Amino acid sequence: MFNVDSIEIPWRKWGDNLYKAPVTPSYEADMFDGLYPNYKGCPLYLPNVSFAGQTYKDLSFESAFMPKAKLMRAEMIHCLFRYTTMFKSDMSYGSFEHSSFYGANLAGCDLQGCDLSNTNLRKANLFHAKMDKDTNLEGAKLPNFQVIPEVGEFTGYKKVQDEVVTLRIPADALRTCCLTSRKCRVEYAIVESISNNKRRVITRTRGANKAYVVGRTVRADSFNGDIRLECTNGLHLFPTYQEAEDFTITRRG
């Protein structure tokens, strides 16, 4: 399999090819002069830069600082984004085949419709990145995103109204984690307890009504194991009690 990390990429030093590259008017080539030392000596300092709709191959953005970059519908093939800071960038419907994002900060990026096939995403930060069913991850090397056991029985926690429900997930229940958050989904679970010990029944009223009764099994209407989707079919839960307890506070904030 092709390993982009092993190839020699000509653009190793900042600005080597950037002066010749067609960039948006807000980032004319002469604006890069003097930017080298602006962010702790990073090779490229490019906040809000736009390469939208443009085509490049075999370029290196290694360790660059380029948050909120506009890369929608760009074609950037065999490019190096290793350890690059790209949080909240718009990469929607772009093509990045065979590129390396090893250790890159992609938190909050828009990756909907993005072609990330055969990319290296190991150790990349994908927290709250936006993916959809058209995000192409075929052949990609993914970061370690599993926060619940892939096999066997385990315990999960879910916020229902203002209470935390403790759920026991049987060994044969389908389960999955999400690439972009710590929220997990399972096919079914058994209700172990409710944080308010005086209650044995609690009903989820947002969306489809579902009763959580201590000692009984609760099932999702259907289960979707797609790791790209955070909100889809399944019983949603967290791996720790604290995350479930904080969930409503986060949503209200």
N, C-alpha and C positions, 0 to 999 in steps of 0.2 A: 504493500500500500504506500502511496506517495506520502512523504513526510516533509511538510513545508518547513519544519524547523531545521532541516539538514541542508537546505539549498542555499546557495550564495545569492543574496539579494543585493543589487547594485546600490540601492539607496540606504546606506548604513549611517551616513552622517546627515545631520539636519540641513535641509536646503539644497542638497546636491541636484535633485531633479525638480524640486518644488518651484524653482524660478521659471522653469520651462512649462510647468503644468498649468492648464487653463483653470483658473479659480474664479469665484464670484467677485464682482466689483468691490465688495466690502473687504475682500482679502486680496488686494493686488500684491504682486510679488515683493515690491519694495517695503511692504508693511511687515515682512518677516525680519527685516534687519533689526538687530538689537533685542529680539525676543528670546534668544537662546537661554539667557540666564534668569528669565523671569519666574520660573517655577522650579526652584531647587535644582537648577542645572539640568532639567529634563531636555532630551534631544529636540523636542518640538513643543511649542506652546501655542495651541490652536483652539481656544474656546470658541464655540459657536461657528466654527468653520463650516463651509458648505461645499460638498462634492456631489450634490444631488444630481442624479441623471448622468454622471460622468463615468468614464471607463478607464481603469488602470489595471496593470498586471505587474506582479513581482516588485512591489514597493514595500518599504519598511516604515511603519509607524511605531516601532518598538519603543515602549516607555514614554510615548507622547502624552501630553495633557490636552485632551480634546473633548471635554464634556459638552453636551448639547449640540453635537455635530449634526449636520443635515446630510444624511447619506441615503435618503430615500431614492429608490430606483437606481442607485449607483451599481456599477459592476466593478468589483475590486477582487480580482482573481489571484490566488497564490500570494496574497499580501500578508505582511507580518504585523499583527496587533498585540504582540506579546507584552504583558504588563502595561498595556495602554489604558489610560483613564478615559472612559467614554460614557459615563453615567448620563442618563436622560437624553441620549442621542436618538435620532429618528432614523432607523435603518430599515423601515418598512419597504417591502417589495424590492429590496436590494439583493444583489447576488454576490456572495462571498465564498464561493466554492474553494476548497483546498487552502483556505487561509487559516492562520493560527491566532486564536484569542487566548492562549494559555496565560492564566493569571490576570486577565483583563478585567476591568471594572465595568460591567454592562448593566449595573443596577438601574432599573427604571427605563431601560431602552425600549423603544417600540420595534419589536421583531416580527410583527404581523406580516405574513406573506413573504418573509425573508428566506432566502436560500442559503442555509448553513450546512449544506451537504459536504461531507468529508472534511469538516473543519475540526480544529483542536480546541475544545472548550474546557479542557481540564483546568481545574482550580479557578475558573472564571466566576465572577460574582454576577449571578443572574437574578438577584433578589428584586422582586416586583417588576421584572421585565415583562413586557406584554407579548404573548405568543398566541397564535390561533391555529386552527386545523391546517392552515396553508403554510405554516412555518416548516421548512424542510430540514430535518435533522438526519436524513439518511446517511449512514456511514460516519457520523460525527462522533468524536471522542468526548463524552459528557463528563461534567464534574460529578463528584460524589454528592448526590441529592437525597439519598435514602435516609430518612430519619426515623423510620419504624422498621421492625423486623420484616424481612421479605418472606420468611416462613415461620410457622409456629404461632402460638397464642400470644397475645400481648394486650396491654391496657392503654386506652386512649381517653381523651377528655374533650367534651363538647360544651359550648355555652348555649343554653336554652333559656330564653328570657333573661333573668338575672342570676340564674343558678348554673353551677358547673355539674354536668352529668358525667359520672365515671362509667366507661363502657369497657366490657371485656370482649375482645375480638377473637373468635374461635380460629383454630389453625386452618380450617378449610375456607374461611371467608376471603373473597377476593379483596385485594388492597393495592393502593398505589400512593406514591408521593408526587409532589409537583416540582418541576424544575425551578420554579420562580418564587416559591414561598415554602413555609413549613406547614402549611395546611395539607392534610392528607384525606384520603377517601377510602371507605370500605363498603363492602356489599351489604353486610349486616353485622349486628353486635347484640350483646346481652347487657341490659342495664344493671349495673352493680349498685349504684347509689346516686343520690342527689345531694348537693352540698348543704341544702337546708334539710336536716335530718327529719324534720316533721312532715316533709312531703314525700309521698311515694309515687305520685303521678305528676308529670309536668308536660304541657303541650306546646309544641313549637307552632307559633301562629304566623310567622313570616314565611311566605311561599306556601307550599302544601302543608296543611295541618298534619302533625304527626305526634302521637302520644308516646312519651317515654315513661314506662311503668317499671318500677324496681322489680327485678327478677324475671322480666319478660324480654323476648327478642324483638328488636326493632329492625326493620328492613328498609333499604332504599327502594324507591319505585323502579329504578334501573341503575346499572353501574357502568361508568365510562372510565376505562383505565388509561386514557390519554395523558401522558405526563406533561404535555405542553399546556394543558388547560387547568386553571386554578378553580374556576367555578363551573362545574358541570355535574352530571348525575352521580349520586353516591352519598353516603353518610359522611359529612365533613367532620373532622376532628383534629386535635393537636396531640403531639406526643407527650406534652407535659401539662400538668395542672395549671401552672402559672400562665402559660400562653393562652389557654382557654379562658381563664379568669380575666385576662387583660384584653381579650378580643373585642368585646363590646366597647370598652373604653377607647380602643384605637379607632373603631368605626365612628364613635360619636365625636372624637376629636377632630 
